[in-house]
Amino acid sequence: MSGRYRQLMDGDKVLVPQRKYLKIACCDCNLVHIVQLKIRGASVLYRSWRHNKSTAALRRYAKVNK
């Protein structure tokens, strides 16, 4: 796994600043997603999408380092 992504275990908490994005990479398939969380009153808005450029780069890195 690349040094740009911190390894998380099940149940680990992550502090996400408001109006900021969080990049998450899957350790099994090396798929990278951008996650955005916003707090609106008593609700939390969650939005995520795949980051194709980072996914391709991470998969190339994983393939070379096997």
SULCORRA-V956817 format. One record per pair of residues at least 6 apart in sequence whose C-alpha atoms are under 7 Angstrom apart, sorted by sequence separation. I is the first residue (numbers start at 1). J is the second residue. D is the distance in whole Angstrom. If there is no record, write none. Layout:
{{I,J,D} {I,J,D}}
//
This chain:
{{16,22,7} {25,31,6} {26,32,7} {38,44,6} {39,45,6} {25,32,4} {37,44,7} {38,45,5} {24,32,6} {25,33,6} {37,45,6} {38,46,7} {23,32,7} {24,33,5} {37,46,5} {23,33,6} {24,34,6} {36,46,6} {37,47,7} {23,34,5} {36,47,5} {22,34,6} {23,35,6} {35,47,6} {36,48,6} {21,34,6} {22,35,5} {35,48,4} {21,35,6} {22,36,6} {34,48,5} {35,49,7} {21,36,5} {33,48,6} {34,49,5} {20,36,7} {33,49,5} {34,50,6} {33,50,4} {34,51,6} {32,50,6} {33,51,5} {18,37,7} {19,38,7} {32,51,6} {5,25,7} {18,38,6} {32,54,6} {32,55,5} {31,55,5} {30,55,6} {30,58,6} {30,59,6} {2,58,7} {1,62,7}}
//
